[in-house]
Amino acid sequence: MKYDVIIVGAGASGLTAGISAARKGASVLIIEQKEKAGKKILATGNGKCNFTNKYQSLDCYRCDDSTFVSKVLSNFDMTKTLKFFEELGIYPKERMGYIYPNSEQASSIVSVLLMECDKLNINIVYNEKVTKISRPDFTLTTVNEDKEENIYKGKKLILATGGKASPNLGSDGSGYKLAERFGHKIIKPLPALVSLKSPDKFCKSISGVRCPAKVMAYADSKLLSYEEGEIIFTNYGISGIPIMQVSRYVAKALDTGKKVYIELDFMPGKSEEEIFQILKSRCKNSSKNLEQMLVGMFNHKLNYVMIKKGKLDPGQLIIKDKDLMRLKDEIKSFRININDTNTFEFAQATRGGVATNEINPMTMESLLKDNLFITGELIDVDGTCGGYNLQWAWSTGYIAGNHILV
Ligand SMILES: Cc1cc2nc3c(=O)[nH]c(=O)nc-3n(C[C@H](O)[C@H](O)[C@H](O)COP(=O)(O)OP(=O)(O)OC[C@H]3O[C@@H](n4cnc5c(N)ncnc54)[C@H](O)[C@@H]3O)c2cc1C
């Protein structure tokens, strides 16, 4: 049998593409290398699936071509996504713009998608990995765990394989090779939404400490990006949402050999002068030593590290203004050197992928190969935390399927 469309990958964009194509009357086959569909969806939002966000702006989608993103999102936006899921049975719940299913179960999202696939007679084969695509277009070879091969034929093809982030959930980067087979240029994939590694020994001693901070990422002393929120020190470096948000810029800077560091401002709402005065008043008429004086301001482990980083003595009783200035510098610009990102295994998204100037944003069809469509994280667009990566997957998937003309 020759299918109207074959979709590689039963993830967020692949399932959505399958549904919109089948609704147009196409016969659809989805090939998935894992034992079930939507494994990554199940892991999203800590199992609750933050599937989109009420607040949409182009800044939430990172790539070099914002016009491309804008065209895709104006074609199938957050409102259409909510309607699509509400029709499938998802009752949405919003928390500070973040949108989840009211059940707070990512499995609800996968279930409603699969129920719709079933209703539309979409054929899904599991445990088969697409390894080769050959002529006549499109002849796909798959391999299963027992190394047995199968051949499938389709008139149109949608590559919905995801990127390289969290490969244990299925997206192992094999989609890049499949896209390259058609001449597509792949912008080097790098981890995004990932924690950062530091060679600084003090990280280990404050591992587990959480605190609010403004995070500023620098490369060769140039500010790359900044964010505010709760950071978490780990025994290998630093994590937390603001760190993940800046990580895609750090990944690129490190990849191009730049010297990267993060500066933390632990009191972004206060000026340097205000902090100096706060410290000074804490020392006034006090018999406390430097470390004791800081108790109650920050986590005690962090206090100690700030004192040592400022080349001060925790036990010193005579505290001069110049010592307070150094302490103030640590509070406002606490520096952590960064020598790597965490690996793809720990990343929530991929920066890089199929170049956007090779895809038609109105249809998701390849500009290099007729009847080939590319969706989701495989494309060189990555979203910030907050439901934007899934929004990208739903939008691109829906558009591709909707343009499968039978
Ligand atoms: C832990 C975690 C939490 C996240 N939380 C959120 C969140 O709350 N909100 C949000 O918006 N985003 C979140 N994301 C990101 C989001 O899940 C992804 O960006 C999105 O799922 C990408 O959709 P996709 O369809 O492009 O790829 P995927 O969902 O990765 O699906 C690709 C599918 O293709 C299959 N496949 C790959 N290659 C082949 C092949 N050669 N043959 C056959 N099958 C193949 C894979 O097995 C996989 O099932 C999170 C990611 C992670 C890892």
The ligand as a MOL file (V3000), in Angstrom:
LIG
                    3D

  0  0  0     0  0            999 V3000
M  V30 BEGIN CTAB
M  V30 COUNTS 53 58 0 0 0
M  V30 BEGIN ATOM
M  V30 1 C 12.0570 16.8350 30.2570 0
M  V30 2 C 11.4170 17.7490 29.2300 0
M  V30 3 C 10.4070 18.6150 29.6400 0
M  V30 4 C 9.8250 19.4840 28.7050 0
M  V30 5 N 8.7960 20.2790 29.1190 0
M  V30 6 C 8.1880 21.0900 28.2190 0
M  V30 7 C 7.0450 21.8620 28.5920 0
M  V30 8 O 6.5380 21.7550 29.7240 0
M  V30 9 N 6.5070 22.6890 27.6540 0
M  V30 10 C 7.0020 22.7820 26.3800 0
M  V30 11 O 6.4970 23.5570 25.5810 0
M  V30 12 N 8.0500 22.0280 25.9950 0
M  V30 13 C 8.6340 21.1580 26.8540 0
M  V30 14 N 9.6820 20.3680 26.4430 0
M  V30 15 C 10.1090 20.4240 25.0130 0
M  V30 16 C 9.0880 19.6950 24.0970 0
M  V30 17 O 8.6880 18.4870 24.7050 0
M  V30 18 C 9.6790 19.3860 22.7180 0
M  V30 19 O 10.1990 20.5640 22.1560 0
M  V30 20 C 8.6260 18.7910 21.7840 0
M  V30 21 O 8.1370 17.5780 22.3060 0
M  V30 22 C 9.2050 18.5520 20.4000 0
M  V30 23 O 8.2200 17.9330 19.6010 0
M  V30 24 P 8.6460 17.1600 18.2700 0
M  V30 25 O 7.4210 16.5710 17.7240 0
M  V30 26 O 9.4560 18.0450 17.4150 0
M  V30 27 O 9.6430 16.0160 18.7670 0
M  V30 28 P 9.4450 14.8650 19.8490 0
M  V30 29 O 8.3110 15.1570 20.7440 0
M  V30 30 O 10.7930 14.6720 20.4370 0
M  V30 31 O 9.0330 13.5950 18.9750 0
M  V30 32 C 9.8860 13.0360 18.0120 0
M  V30 33 C 9.5140 11.5630 17.8620 0
M  V30 34 O 10.1770 11.0390 16.7110 0
M  V30 35 C 10.6550 9.7410 17.0090 0
M  V30 36 N 11.7900 9.4800 16.1110 0
M  V30 37 C 12.9560 10.1720 16.0200 0
M  V30 38 N 13.7280 9.6720 15.0400 0
M  V30 39 C 13.0430 8.6470 14.5030 0
M  V30 40 C 13.3340 7.7210 13.4490 0
M  V30 41 N 14.4720 7.7970 12.7430 0
M  V30 42 N 12.4190 6.7550 13.1750 0
M  V30 43 C 11.2490 6.6700 13.8710 0
M  V30 44 N 10.9270 7.5200 14.8790 0
M  V30 45 C 11.8110 8.5020 15.1800 0
M  V30 46 C 11.0420 9.8360 18.4570 0
M  V30 47 O 11.1080 8.5590 19.0760 0
M  V30 48 C 9.9700 10.7330 19.0360 0
M  V30 49 O 8.8700 10.0040 19.5390 0
M  V30 50 C 10.2770 19.4900 27.3490 0
M  V30 51 C 11.2900 18.6120 26.9630 0
M  V30 52 C 11.8560 17.7450 27.8830 0
M  V30 53 C 12.9400 16.8090 27.4270 0
M  V30 END ATOM
M  V30 BEGIN BOND
M  V30 1 1 1 2
M  V30 2 1 2 3
M  V30 3 2 2 52
M  V30 4 2 3 4
M  V30 5 1 4 5
M  V30 6 1 4 50
M  V30 7 2 5 6
M  V30 8 1 6 7
M  V30 9 1 6 13
M  V30 10 2 7 8
M  V30 11 1 7 9
M  V30 12 1 9 10
M  V30 13 2 10 11
M  V30 14 1 10 12
M  V30 15 2 12 13
M  V30 16 1 13 14
M  V30 17 1 14 15
M  V30 18 1 14 50
M  V30 19 1 15 16
M  V30 20 1 16 17
M  V30 21 1 16 18
M  V30 22 1 18 19
M  V30 23 1 18 20
M  V30 24 1 20 21
M  V30 25 1 20 22
M  V30 26 1 22 23
M  V30 27 1 23 24
M  V30 28 2 24 25
M  V30 29 1 24 26
M  V30 30 1 24 27
M  V30 31 1 27 28
M  V30 32 2 28 29
M  V30 33 1 28 30
M  V30 34 1 28 31
M  V30 35 1 31 32
M  V30 36 1 32 33
M  V30 37 1 33 34
M  V30 38 1 33 48
M  V30 39 1 34 35
M  V30 40 1 35 36
M  V30 41 1 35 46
M  V30 42 1 36 37
M  V30 43 1 36 45
M  V30 44 2 37 38
M  V30 45 1 38 39
M  V30 46 1 39 40
M  V30 47 2 39 45
M  V30 48 1 40 41
M  V30 49 2 40 42
M  V30 50 1 42 43
M  V30 51 2 43 44
M  V30 52 1 44 45
M  V30 53 1 46 47
M  V30 54 1 46 48
M  V30 55 1 48 49
M  V30 56 2 50 51
M  V30 57 1 51 52
M  V30 58 1 52 53
M  V30 END BOND
M  V30 END CTAB
M  END
